Amino acid sequence: MKKIRSERMKTSPIFVGGYTMNSQSNEKNMDMNRTNQGTPNIRWMLVGYDLVVYVVVAIILLVLYGGMDKLSPVGIFQQVGLSVLCIFAARLLGKIYGQVWRYGGIQCYIRLLFTDFIAFVAYLGLELLLPVQKITFARLLSLVSLNLLGALALRMMYRYAYKCGNQETTRGKFLSILLHTFSGIEAGNEKEVQKIKVAIIGAGRVGVSLAEELLNNAEAAYIPRCFIDINREKVGRDIHGIPVWSEDEATFKRLGEFEVQEIIFAIPSMDANKKKALYDYYKDAGYKLKVYDYPTVYAAGGKRHLREFDIEELLFRKPLVVSDERTNAYYKDKIVLITGGGGSIGSELCRQLAKMQPKKIIILDIYENGAYDVQQELKIAYGNSLDLQIEICSITHRKALERVFEKYHPQIIINAAAHKHVPLMEHNCVEAIYNNVFGTQNLVELCEEYGAERFMMVSTDKAVNPTNVMGATKRMCEMIVQSASTHGKVKYSATRFGNVLGSAGSVIPLFKRQIANGGPVTVTDKRIIRYFMTIPEASQLVLQSGAIANNGELFVLDMGQPVKIMDLAENMIRLSGVQGIEIIETGLRPGEKLYEELLVKTEELDKTDNSMIFIERDTALNKEEIYKKIKVLRDACDTGDDLIAKEALRSVVPTFKTPEEVNKEIA
């Protein structure tokens, strides 16, 4: 083994997520205790301040104001009595003084507006009914409105002082003194000492909503210090008292002056290249990075939340969305059988199909735990509205498969069951052929026998010029499917895609385990490259390609730029924040090649309605030819010898090459 490098990490200080009880927490607990004991939870200090506001307004409008309806001392006393009674009675009944204004949102202000409107109506009614000295409607309205304006201004100033008070700036100190003087509440570092200071990239709707959430939640572990944005209309201004800087202004020195410890990405639509550049820029400087968005893989409802970068995002490739209304309509009210339905791809196919309102979904798998997990997940999500059935059997067990087809008569069959682990299948060639090849042949024959409408084969880029047993068996499966399309009644198709992020056996979980154990991270070869896609992308591709298939197509996705596994390992180490993780080169595994291809003959491509999906057309073998190949494989497997089976596989799959033949071309 060869050591490639040692990753030296720059990390920001670690902060504990716990909180200490402060004066605000104690105050809230005392308020709760008073409420539980039956005592009205009224902030009498705020009532007093509102009375001061009212006195100022009353002096202006009832005493100093002359006009046509100048009041006598008795009239002033009468109007003060009526207005005070109506305004403060309405506010007390409306529980205005039971609200915690420093945490309150727009609903608190709406309640104040509503109660004062009720007070105005009551005041006007009493003014007309009682034998008091009258004032004009305009003067009465002005009294209530100006008093309301003063009350709103008082509360806004209180919230502003609470949120922006600190011991670091002149303005912050002044606000802190005001807050302490008039409310007795401490502001500033005392409540932020354990909070992580963050800069938010993006001063748009998402970024601002995050800032509001952090500011309004006294228990939040983060406090926003600045926004970073490229919009010239926003740069140089403040949002909720938080300055907006341009990328040029957000220098490391300036971020240091504001004690910024972490950077949060809050622009979901940011260009992938731009996001990668910013990620590298701030990560190299030692900042911890987070994202404010939905999960990348399973976004089954819910809301945006603050999270770490997912490994899918480290590829910095915009996720593809390939499903459409035509696809949804095709699967609606259909009986769909998914083999390998408890696996990584199969389970996501079930999730995607469940949204399309099929008549029935049958999950067929030999591994009962995986099938059970998917069943429970979908039951919780859909209840009785989804007809979901589980069948435990192997696709190599012909009689068990017949019972499933006889029981359900599936209209659409998606074959996601396969042995996929490359090195393991090199030493278990007979089993790989039995499961992948003979299992597929069983399904094809039963589809014809029971009158299915469509058969969809889940294939892989490793089937293109295969250098291993797994890839060769999948290529043989493609040949079986294409041959069946020439003489069968069922419509057949196969779909190829690259490596799937997060699937069982993929490199990502391996890297995560190695990093968690302190390293080293093992890479077979620093030159190795792969195409990647997410599980939902792969599943949507299979479903759409099956829906648009005429017969016999091999669908291929434009997967964009390939990714170096070495770069992926380095990014995952940096993302983990763990120091001193080594990357070790172990050498290529049996059957592994340096790169994967998606097409056999790139010049023979047809386009589809989806610009990301292409069709490769091969010359299909006739029924006799394919059955001869299957017989060769069956005879070899009957010997039980993996080497004999491998040579037989090489003889029936002309494109099956040795890894050395392929790798020497790019070595």
C-alpha positions as CSV (number, residue, x, y, z in Angstrom):
1,M,0.0,0.0,0.0
2,K,1.1,3.5,-0.7
3,K,0.5,6.6,1.4
4,I,-0.6,9.5,-0.9
5,R,-1.0,12.4,1.5
6,S,-2.0,13.6,4.9
7,E,-4.9,16.0,5.1
8,R,-4.2,18.9,7.5
9,M,-7.5,20.4,8.5
10,K,-8.2,24.0,9.5
11,T,-11.2,24.0,11.7
12,S,-13.1,26.6,13.6
13,P,-13.5,26.4,17.4
14,I,-16.0,23.8,18.6
15,F,-19.0,25.1,20.6
16,V,-21.1,23.0,22.8
17,G,-24.8,23.0,21.9
18,G,-26.1,23.3,25.4
19,Y,-27.4,26.4,27.1
20,T,-27.2,27.9,30.5
21,M,-30.1,29.4,32.3
22,N,-30.1,33.1,32.1
23,S,-32.2,35.9,33.3
24,Q,-34.6,35.6,30.3
25,S,-35.1,31.9,30.9
26,N,-35.8,32.5,34.7
27,E,-38.2,35.3,33.8
28,K,-40.1,33.0,31.4
29,N,-40.2,30.3,34.1
30,M,-41.5,32.8,36.7
31,D,-44.2,33.9,34.2
32,M,-45.2,30.4,33.7
33,N,-45.5,29.7,37.4
34,R,-47.6,32.8,37.9
35,T,-49.9,31.6,35.1
36,N,-50.2,28.2,36.6
37,Q,-51.1,29.7,40.0
38,G,-54.0,31.5,38.4
39,T,-52.5,35.0,38.7
40,P,-53.1,37.2,35.6
41,N,-49.9,37.3,33.6
42,I,-49.7,41.1,33.1
43,R,-46.6,43.2,32.4
44,W,-47.6,46.2,34.6
45,M,-44.4,48.0,33.7
46,L,-45.6,48.0,30.0
47,V,-49.0,49.2,31.1
48,G,-47.3,52.1,32.8
49,Y,-45.3,53.0,29.7
50,D,-48.4,52.9,27.6
51,L,-50.1,55.2,30.0
52,V,-47.2,57.6,29.6
53,V,-47.6,57.5,25.8
54,Y,-51.4,58.1,26.3
55,V,-50.8,61.1,28.6
56,V,-48.5,62.7,26.0
57,V,-51.1,62.2,23.2
58,A,-54.0,63.4,25.4
59,I,-52.1,66.6,26.3
60,I,-51.5,67.3,22.7
61,L,-55.0,66.5,21.4
62,L,-57.3,67.2,24.3
63,V,-55.5,70.1,26.2
64,L,-53.2,72.0,23.8
65,Y,-55.3,71.6,20.7
66,G,-57.7,74.5,20.3
67,G,-60.0,74.3,17.3
68,M,-63.8,74.7,17.1
69,D,-64.5,72.1,19.8
70,K,-62.1,73.4,22.5
71,L,-62.8,71.4,25.7
72,S,-63.5,72.7,29.1
73,P,-61.6,71.1,32.1
74,V,-64.7,69.0,32.7
75,G,-64.8,67.9,29.1
76,I,-61.2,67.0,29.1
77,F,-61.7,64.9,32.2
78,Q,-64.8,63.2,30.6
79,Q,-62.9,62.4,27.3
80,V,-59.8,61.1,29.2
81,G,-62.0,58.8,31.3
82,L,-63.8,57.4,28.3
83,S,-60.7,56.9,26.1
84,V,-58.6,55.4,28.9
85,L,-61.5,53.0,29.8
86,C,-62.0,51.8,26.2
87,I,-58.4,51.6,25.2
88,F,-56.9,49.8,28.2
89,A,-60.0,47.7,28.9
90,A,-59.8,46.4,25.3
91,R,-56.1,45.7,25.6
92,L,-56.5,43.9,28.9
93,L,-59.3,41.8,27.5
94,G,-57.3,41.1,24.3
95,K,-54.3,40.0,26.5
96,I,-52.0,42.5,24.9
97,Y,-50.1,42.8,28.2
98,G,-49.7,39.0,28.4
99,Q,-47.5,38.8,25.3
100,V,-43.7,38.6,25.4
101,W,-42.9,41.3,22.9
102,R,-39.3,40.6,22.4
103,Y,-40.1,37.2,21.0
104,G,-43.4,38.2,19.3
105,G,-43.9,38.3,15.6
106,I,-46.4,40.1,13.3
107,Q,-49.3,38.4,15.0
108,C,-48.6,40.3,18.2
109,Y,-48.9,43.6,16.3
110,I,-52.0,42.5,14.5
111,R,-53.6,41.7,17.8
112,L,-52.7,45.2,19.1
113,L,-54.2,46.8,16.0
114,F,-57.4,44.8,16.4
115,T,-57.9,45.5,20.1
116,D,-57.4,49.2,19.5
117,F,-59.9,49.2,16.7
118,I,-62.4,47.6,19.1
119,A,-61.5,50.3,21.6
120,F,-62.1,53.0,18.9
121,V,-65.6,51.6,18.1
122,A,-66.5,51.4,21.8
123,Y,-65.2,54.9,22.4
124,L,-67.2,56.3,19.5
125,G,-70.4,54.6,20.7
126,L,-70.0,55.9,24.3
127,E,-69.2,59.4,22.9
128,L,-72.5,59.4,21.0
129,L,-74.6,57.8,23.8
130,L,-73.4,59.5,27.0
131,P,-74.2,63.1,28.0
132,V,-70.6,64.3,27.8
133,Q,-68.9,67.3,26.1
134,K,-68.5,66.3,22.4
135,I,-65.4,66.3,20.2
136,T,-65.3,65.9,16.4
137,F,-64.9,62.5,14.8
138,A,-61.5,63.5,13.4
139,R,-60.2,64.5,16.8
140,L,-61.5,61.3,18.4
141,L,-59.9,59.2,15.6
142,S,-56.6,61.1,15.9
143,L,-56.5,60.4,19.6
144,V,-56.9,56.7,19.2
145,S,-54.6,56.5,16.2
146,L,-51.8,58.6,17.6
147,N,-51.9,56.6,20.8
148,L,-51.7,53.3,18.8
149,L,-48.8,54.7,16.8
150,G,-47.0,55.5,20.1
151,A,-47.6,52.0,21.5
152,L,-46.4,50.3,18.3
153,A,-43.2,52.5,18.3
154,L,-42.6,51.7,21.9
155,R,-42.7,48.0,21.3
156,M,-40.6,48.2,18.1
157,M,-37.9,50.1,20.0
158,Y,-38.0,47.5,22.7
159,R,-37.5,44.7,20.3
160,Y,-34.8,46.6,18.4
161,A,-32.9,47.3,21.6
162,Y,-33.2,43.6,22.7
163,K,-31.9,42.2,19.4
164,C,-29.2,44.7,18.6
165,G,-28.0,45.6,22.1
166,N,-24.4,44.4,22.7
167,Q,-21.1,45.5,24.3
168,E,-19.1,45.7,21.1
169,T,-20.3,48.7,19.2
170,T,-21.2,52.3,20.3
171,R,-24.8,51.8,19.1
172,G,-25.0,48.4,20.7
173,K,-23.9,49.8,24.1
174,F,-26.3,52.6,23.9
175,L,-29.2,50.3,23.1
176,S,-28.1,47.9,25.9
177,I,-28.2,50.8,28.4
178,L,-31.6,51.8,27.2
179,L,-32.9,48.3,27.5
180,H,-31.6,47.7,31.0
181,T,-32.8,51.1,32.2
182,F,-36.3,50.8,31.0
183,S,-36.9,47.1,31.3
184,G,-34.3,45.7,33.6
185,I,-33.2,43.1,31.0
186,E,-29.6,42.6,30.1
187,A,-28.6,42.6,26.4
188,G,-25.4,42.0,24.5
189,N,-22.7,39.5,25.1
190,E,-24.4,38.0,28.1
191,K,-27.0,36.4,25.9
192,E,-24.6,35.7,22.9
193,V,-21.6,34.4,24.7
194,Q,-22.4,30.7,23.8
195,K,-23.8,31.5,20.3
196,I,-21.9,30.7,17.2
197,K,-21.4,33.8,15.0
198,V,-22.3,33.2,11.4
199,A,-22.2,34.9,8.0
200,I,-25.1,34.1,5.7
201,I,-24.4,33.8,2.0
202,G,-27.5,35.2,0.3
203,A,-29.7,38.1,1.4
204,G,-32.7,36.8,-0.5
205,R,-35.9,35.3,0.8
206,V,-34.3,32.1,2.1
207,G,-31.3,33.9,3.8
208,V,-33.5,36.5,5.4
209,S,-36.0,33.9,6.7
210,L,-33.1,32.1,8.3
211,A,-31.8,35.3,10.0
212,E,-35.3,36.0,11.3
213,E,-35.6,32.5,12.7
214,L,-32.2,32.9,14.5
215,L,-33.0,36.3,15.8
216,N,-36.5,35.4,17.1
217,N,-35.4,32.2,18.8
218,A,-33.6,33.0,22.1
219,E,-32.5,29.3,22.3
220,A,-30.9,29.3,18.8
221,A,-27.2,28.2,18.8
222,Y,-26.3,30.8,16.1
223,I,-26.4,34.5,15.8
224,P,-26.1,36.2,12.3
225,R,-23.4,38.8,12.0
226,C,-23.6,39.7,8.3
227,F,-25.0,38.8,4.9
228,I,-22.8,38.2,1.8
229,D,-24.6,39.0,-1.5
230,I,-23.9,40.1,-5.0
231,N,-27.1,42.1,-5.5
232,R,-26.0,45.8,-5.7
233,E,-29.4,47.0,-4.5
234,K,-28.8,45.1,-1.2
235,V,-25.1,45.6,-0.6
236,G,-24.3,48.4,1.8
237,R,-27.7,48.2,3.5
238,D,-29.0,46.6,6.7
239,I,-31.6,43.8,7.0
240,H,-33.0,43.4,10.5
241,G,-29.9,45.4,11.7
242,I,-27.6,42.9,9.9
243,P,-25.2,44.5,7.4
244,V,-25.1,43.2,3.8
245,W,-21.6,43.0,2.3
246,S,-20.4,42.2,-1.2
247,E,-18.1,39.3,-1.7
248,D,-15.2,41.7,-2.1
249,E,-16.1,43.4,1.2
250,A,-16.3,40.1,3.1
251,T,-12.6,39.8,3.6
252,F,-11.2,37.3,6.1
253,K,-10.0,40.3,8.2
254,R,-13.4,41.8,8.3
255,L,-15.1,38.5,9.1
256,G,-12.6,38.1,11.9
257,E,-13.4,41.5,13.3
258,F,-17.1,40.4,13.4
259,E,-16.0,37.1,15.0
260,V,-17.6,35.1,12.3
261,Q,-17.0,31.4,12.9
262,E,-19.2,29.6,10.4
263,I,-20.5,30.3,6.9
264,I,-24.1,29.4,5.9
265,F,-25.1,28.9,2.3
266,A,-28.7,30.1,1.9
267,I,-29.1,30.3,-1.9
268,P,-30.7,27.1,-3.1
269,S,-30.5,28.1,-6.8
270,M,-26.8,29.0,-6.8
271,D,-24.8,27.8,-9.8
272,A,-22.9,24.6,-9.1
273,N,-19.5,26.1,-10.2
274,K,-20.1,29.2,-8.1
275,K,-21.0,27.1,-5.1
276,K,-17.9,25.0,-5.5
277,A,-15.7,28.1,-5.7
278,L,-17.1,29.6,-2.6
279,Y,-17.0,26.3,-0.8
280,D,-13.3,25.9,-1.5
281,Y,-12.5,29.5,-0.7
282,Y,-14.1,29.5,2.8
283,K,-13.2,25.9,3.6
284,D,-9.5,26.5,2.8
285,A,-9.7,29.5,5.2
286,G,-10.7,27.2,8.1
287,Y,-14.4,28.1,8.3
288,K,-17.0,25.4,9.0
289,L,-19.7,25.4,6.3
290,K,-23.4,24.7,6.5
291,V,-26.4,24.8,4.3
292,Y,-29.9,26.1,5.0
293,D,-32.1,24.0,2.7
294,Y,-34.0,20.7,2.4
295,P,-32.2,17.4,2.5
296,T,-30.7,16.5,-0.9
297,V,-31.8,12.9,-1.2
298,Y,-35.1,12.4,0.7
299,A,-37.1,15.5,0.8
300,A,-40.4,14.1,1.9
301,G,-42.0,17.3,3.0
302,G,-41.1,19.3,6.1
303,K,-39.3,22.6,6.1
304,R,-35.9,23.9,5.4
305,H,-33.4,23.4,8.1
306,L,-29.8,24.1,8.9
307,R,-27.5,21.1,8.2
308,E,-24.1,20.0,7.1
309,F,-23.2,19.8,3.4
310,D,-24.4,16.4,2.1
311,I,-21.9,14.4,0.1
312,E,-24.2,14.7,-2.9
313,E,-23.6,18.5,-2.9
314,L,-19.8,18.0,-2.8
315,L,-20.1,16.8,-6.4
316,F,-21.4,20.3,-7.2
317,R,-23.7,19.1,-9.9
318,K,-27.2,20.3,-10.3
319,P,-29.6,17.4,-9.5
320,L,-31.5,16.2,-12.5
321,V,-35.3,16.0,-12.5
322,V,-36.5,13.6,-15.1
323,S,-40.0,12.7,-14.1
324,D,-42.9,14.4,-15.7
325,E,-46.7,14.3,-16.0
326,R,-46.6,11.8,-18.8
327,T,-44.6,9.4,-16.6
328,N,-47.0,9.9,-13.6
329,A,-50.0,9.2,-15.9
330,Y,-48.5,6.0,-17.2
331,Y,-48.1,4.3,-13.8
332,K,-51.4,5.5,-12.4
333,D,-53.8,2.6,-11.7
334,K,-51.3,0.0,-12.8
335,I,-50.1,-3.1,-11.0
336,V,-46.4,-2.8,-10.6
337,L,-44.0,-5.6,-9.5
338,I,-40.5,-4.4,-8.3
339,T,-37.9,-7.1,-7.9
340,G,-35.2,-6.2,-5.4
341,G,-37.7,-3.7,-4.0
342,G,-36.1,-3.6,-0.6
343,G,-32.7,-2.5,-1.9
344,S,-31.3,1.0,-2.5
345,I,-32.7,1.5,-6.0
346,G,-35.7,-0.7,-5.5
347,S,-36.9,1.0,-2.4
348,E,-36.6,4.5,-4.0
349,L,-38.6,3.2,-7.0
350,C,-41.3,2.2,-4.5
351,R,-41.3,5.7,-3.0
352,Q,-41.5,7.4,-6.5
353,L,-44.2,5.0,-7.7
354,A,-46.3,5.6,-4.5
355,K,-46.7,9.2,-5.5
356,M,-48.1,8.2,-8.9
357,Q,-51.2,6.5,-7.5
358,P,-50.7,2.9,-8.9
359,K,-53.3,0.3,-8.4
360,K,-50.9,-2.0,-6.5
361,I,-47.2,-2.2,-5.7
362,I,-45.7,-5.6,-5.1
363,I,-42.3,-5.6,-3.5
364,L,-40.4,-8.8,-4.2
365,D,-37.1,-9.4,-2.4
366,I,-35.1,-12.2,-0.9
367,Y,-33.9,-10.0,2.0
368,E,-37.0,-9.6,4.3
369,N,-35.6,-6.8,6.5
370,G,-35.2,-4.4,3.6
371,A,-38.6,-5.1,2.2
372,Y,-40.1,-4.7,5.7
373,D,-38.5,-1.3,6.2
374,V,-39.9,0.0,2.9
375,Q,-43.3,-1.4,3.7
376,Q,-43.4,0.4,7.1
377,E,-42.2,3.6,5.7
378,L,-44.8,3.7,2.9
379,K,-47.6,2.6,5.3
380,I,-46.8,5.5,7.6
381,A,-46.7,7.9,4.6
382,Y,-49.8,6.7,2.7
383,G,-51.8,4.5,5.1
384,N,-54.6,2.5,3.4
385,S,-54.6,4.7,0.3
386,L,-51.7,2.6,-1.1
387,D,-52.2,-1.1,-1.9
388,L,-48.8,-2.5,-1.0
389,Q,-47.9,-6.2,-1.0
390,I,-44.7,-7.9,0.1
391,E,-43.4,-11.2,-1.4
392,I,-40.2,-12.9,-0.1
393,C,-38.5,-15.0,-2.7
394,S,-35.5,-15.1,-5.1
395,I,-35.8,-14.4,-8.8
396,T,-33.9,-17.7,-9.3
397,H,-36.7,-19.6,-7.8
398,R,-38.9,-20.2,-10.8
399,K,-41.9,-21.8,-9.1
400,A,-42.1,-19.2,-6.4
401,L,-42.0,-16.5,-9.1
402,E,-44.8,-18.3,-10.9
403,R,-47.0,-18.1,-7.8
404,V,-46.4,-14.4,-7.6
405,F,-47.3,-13.8,-11.2
406,E,-50.4,-16.1,-10.9
407,K,-51.6,-14.2,-7.7
408,Y,-51.2,-10.6,-8.9
409,H,-50.8,-10.7,-12.7
410,P,-48.6,-7.6,-12.7
411,Q,-48.8,-5.2,-15.7
412,I,-45.4,-3.6,-15.2
413,I,-42.3,-5.5,-14.0
414,I,-39.1,-3.5,-12.9
415,N,-36.1,-5.8,-12.4
416,A,-33.9,-4.1,-9.8
417,A,-32.8,-7.4,-8.2
418,A,-29.1,-8.2,-8.9
419,H,-25.8,-9.0,-7.3
420,K,-23.8,-5.8,-7.9
421,H,-20.7,-5.9,-5.8
422,V,-17.8,-6.1,-8.3
423,P,-14.9,-7.8,-6.2
424,L,-17.3,-10.3,-4.5
425,M,-18.8,-11.4,-7.8
426,E,-15.3,-12.1,-9.2
427,H,-15.0,-14.9,-6.7
428,N,-18.7,-16.0,-6.9
429,C,-19.2,-16.2,-10.7
430,V,-21.6,-19.1,-10.6
431,E,-23.9,-17.2,-8.1
432,A,-23.7,-14.0,-10.1
433,I,-24.8,-15.8,-13.3
434,Y,-27.6,-17.7,-11.6
435,N,-29.0,-14.5,-9.9
436,N,-28.4,-11.9,-12.6
437,V,-28.7,-13.9,-15.8
438,F,-31.0,-16.8,-15.1
439,G,-33.1,-14.7,-12.7
440,T,-33.7,-12.1,-15.5
441,Q,-34.5,-14.9,-18.0
442,N,-37.1,-16.3,-15.5
443,L,-38.8,-12.9,-15.3
444,V,-38.8,-12.4,-19.1
445,E,-40.4,-15.8,-19.7
446,L,-43.0,-15.3,-17.0
447,C,-43.8,-11.8,-18.4
448,E,-44.7,-13.5,-21.7
449,E,-46.5,-16.3,-20.1
450,Y,-48.8,-14.1,-17.9
451,G,-49.3,-11.3,-20.4
452,A,-47.5,-8.4,-18.8
453,E,-47.4,-5.1,-20.6
454,R,-43.9,-3.9,-19.9
455,F,-40.6,-5.2,-18.5
456,M,-37.9,-2.7,-17.4
457,M,-34.4,-3.8,-16.8
458,V,-32.2,-1.8,-14.4
459,S,-28.6,-1.9,-15.8
460,T,-25.3,-0.3,-15.1
461,D,-22.5,1.5,-16.9
462,K,-20.3,-1.5,-15.9
463,A,-22.1,-3.4,-18.6
464,V,-20.3,-1.3,-21.3
465,N,-17.1,-3.1,-22.3
466,P,-17.2,-5.0,-19.0
467,T,-14.0,-6.0,-17.2
468,N,-15.6,-7.9,-14.4
469,V,-18.1,-10.7,-13.8
470,M,-20.8,-8.3,-12.5
471,G,-20.7,-6.1,-15.6
472,A,-20.6,-9.0,-17.9
473,T,-23.7,-10.6,-16.4
474,K,-25.5,-7.3,-16.7
475,R,-24.5,-7.0,-20.3
476,M,-25.9,-10.5,-20.8
477,C,-29.1,-9.4,-19.2
478,E,-29.3,-6.5,-21.7
479,M,-28.9,-9.0,-24.5
480,I,-31.7,-11.2,-23.2
481,V,-34.0,-8.2,-22.9
482,Q,-33.2,-6.9,-26.4
483,S,-33.6,-10.4,-27.8
484,A,-37.0,-10.8,-26.2
485,S,-38.2,-7.5,-27.7
486,T,-37.8,-9.1,-31.2
487,H,-40.1,-12.0,-30.7
488,G,-42.1,-11.4,-27.5
489,K,-45.4,-9.6,-27.0
490,V,-44.2,-7.6,-24.0
491,K,-42.5,-4.2,-24.4
492,Y,-38.9,-4.3,-23.1
493,S,-36.4,-1.7,-22.2
494,A,-33.2,-1.4,-20.2
495,T,-31.7,1.6,-18.4
496,R,-28.1,2.3,-17.7
497,F,-26.7,4.7,-15.1
498,G,-23.5,5.1,-13.2
499,N,-22.6,4.9,-9.5
500,V,-25.4,5.7,-7.1
501,L,-24.7,7.9,-4.1
502,G,-25.7,6.3,-0.8
503,S,-26.5,2.9,-2.2
504,A,-25.5,-0.2,-0.3
505,G,-21.9,-1.1,-1.3
506,S,-21.1,2.3,-2.7
507,V,-17.8,4.1,-1.9
508,I,-19.5,6.8,0.1
509,P,-20.6,4.7,3.2
510,L,-17.1,3.1,3.1
511,F,-15.4,6.5,3.3
512,K,-17.7,7.6,6.1
513,R,-16.9,4.5,8.2
514,Q,-13.2,4.9,7.6
515,I,-13.3,8.6,8.6
516,A,-15.3,7.8,11.7
517,N,-12.7,5.2,12.7
518,G,-9.9,7.8,12.4
519,G,-8.7,6.7,9.0
520,P,-7.0,5.8,6.8
521,V,-9.3,6.4,3.8
522,T,-8.5,3.8,1.1
523,V,-8.6,4.7,-2.6
524,T,-7.8,1.9,-5.0
525,D,-6.1,4.2,-7.5
526,K,-5.6,8.0,-7.4
527,R,-6.5,8.1,-11.1
528,I,-9.8,6.3,-10.9
529,I,-12.9,8.3,-12.1
530,R,-16.6,7.5,-11.9
531,Y,-20.0,8.9,-13.0
532,F,-22.3,9.6,-10.1
533,M,-26.0,10.3,-9.6
534,T,-28.4,10.3,-6.7
535,I,-30.8,7.5,-5.9
536,P,-33.9,9.6,-6.8
537,E,-32.3,10.5,-10.1
538,A,-31.6,6.9,-11.0
539,S,-35.1,5.8,-10.0
540,Q,-36.8,8.6,-11.9
541,L,-34.8,7.7,-15.0
542,V,-35.8,4.1,-14.8
543,L,-39.5,5.0,-14.4
544,Q,-39.5,7.6,-17.2
545,S,-37.5,5.5,-19.6
546,G,-39.9,2.6,-19.1
547,A,-42.9,4.9,-19.7
548,I,-41.6,6.3,-23.0
549,A,-40.2,3.0,-24.3
550,N,-41.5,1.6,-27.5
551,N,-39.6,-1.7,-27.4
552,G,-36.0,-2.9,-27.1
553,E,-34.4,0.4,-26.2
554,L,-31.3,0.8,-24.1
555,F,-31.7,4.1,-22.3
556,V,-28.6,6.1,-21.2
557,L,-28.5,9.3,-19.0
558,D,-26.2,12.2,-19.8
559,M,-24.6,12.2,-16.3
560,G,-22.4,15.2,-16.9
561,Q,-18.7,15.3,-15.9
562,P,-17.1,12.3,-14.2
563,V,-15.7,12.6,-10.7
564,K,-12.3,11.7,-9.4
565,I,-12.7,9.3,-6.5
566,M,-9.5,10.9,-5.0
567,D,-11.2,14.4,-5.0
568,L,-14.3,12.8,-3.4
569,A,-12.3,11.3,-0.6
570,E,-10.5,14.7,0.0
571,N,-13.8,16.5,0.1
572,M,-15.3,14.1,2.6
573,I,-12.4,14.4,4.9
574,R,-12.6,18.2,4.8
575,L,-16.3,18.0,5.3
576,S,-15.9,15.8,8.4
577,G,-13.6,18.4,10.1
578,V,-11.4,15.6,11.4
579,Q,-7.7,16.3,11.4
580,G,-4.8,14.1,10.2
581,I,-6.8,11.6,8.2
582,E,-4.5,9.8,5.7
583,I,-5.5,8.7,2.2
584,I,-4.0,5.3,1.2
585,E,-3.7,3.9,-2.3
586,T,-4.4,0.2,-2.2
587,G,-4.3,-0.8,-5.9
588,L,-7.2,-1.7,-8.2
589,R,-9.4,-4.5,-7.0
590,P,-10.2,-7.6,-9.1
591,G,-12.2,-6.7,-12.2
592,E,-12.0,-3.0,-11.6
593,K,-11.1,-0.5,-14.3
594,L,-10.0,3.1,-14.0
595,Y,-13.0,4.6,-15.7
596,E,-16.6,3.6,-16.6
597,E,-18.3,4.1,-19.9
598,L,-22.0,4.7,-20.5
599,L,-22.2,3.8,-24.1
600,V,-20.9,1.0,-26.3
601,K,-20.9,3.0,-29.5
602,T,-21.3,6.7,-28.9
603,E,-22.0,7.5,-32.6
604,E,-25.2,5.4,-32.5
605,L,-27.5,7.5,-30.3
606,D,-31.1,8.6,-30.7
607,K,-32.5,11.6,-28.8
608,T,-35.7,11.5,-26.7
609,D,-38.0,14.3,-25.5
610,N,-35.9,14.6,-22.5
611,S,-32.6,16.3,-23.4
612,M,-30.8,14.3,-20.7
613,I,-31.9,10.8,-21.9
614,F,-30.5,9.1,-25.0
615,I,-31.1,5.8,-26.6
616,E,-28.4,3.4,-27.8
617,R,-29.6,0.9,-30.4
618,D,-27.8,-2.5,-30.6
619,T,-28.5,-5.2,-33.1
620,A,-30.6,-7.7,-31.0
621,L,-29.9,-11.4,-31.1
622,N,-32.6,-13.7,-32.3
623,K,-34.3,-16.2,-29.9
624,E,-32.1,-19.2,-31.0
625,E,-28.9,-17.3,-30.5
626,I,-29.7,-16.0,-27.1
627,Y,-30.9,-19.5,-25.9
628,K,-27.6,-21.0,-27.1
629,K,-25.7,-18.5,-25.0
630,I,-27.9,-19.3,-22.0
631,K,-27.3,-23.0,-22.5
632,V,-23.5,-22.4,-22.5
633,L,-23.8,-20.6,-19.2
634,R,-26.1,-23.1,-17.7
635,D,-23.8,-26.0,-18.6
636,A,-20.8,-24.1,-17.1
637,C,-22.6,-23.3,-13.9
638,D,-23.7,-26.9,-13.5
639,T,-20.1,-27.8,-12.9
640,G,-20.0,-25.5,-9.9
641,D,-16.6,-24.2,-10.9
642,D,-16.3,-20.4,-10.9
643,L,-13.3,-20.3,-13.3
644,I,-15.2,-22.4,-15.9
645,A,-18.3,-20.2,-15.4
646,K,-16.2,-17.1,-15.9
647,E,-14.7,-18.4,-19.2
648,A,-18.1,-19.3,-20.4
649,L,-19.3,-15.8,-19.6
650,R,-16.4,-14.4,-21.6
651,S,-17.3,-16.6,-24.5
652,V,-21.0,-15.4,-24.7
653,V,-20.3,-11.7,-24.0
654,P,-18.0,-10.6,-26.8
655,T,-17.2,-7.2,-25.2
656,F,-16.0,-8.8,-21.9
657,K,-12.4,-7.8,-21.6
658,T,-9.7,-8.1,-19.0
659,P,-9.1,-5.0,-16.8
660,E,-5.5,-4.9,-18.0
661,E,-6.7,-4.5,-21.6
662,V,-8.8,-1.5,-20.8
663,N,-6.6,0.2,-18.1
664,K,-3.5,0.2,-20.2
665,E,-5.2,2.5,-22.7
666,I,-5.3,5.4,-20.1
667,A,-2.5,4.3,-17.8
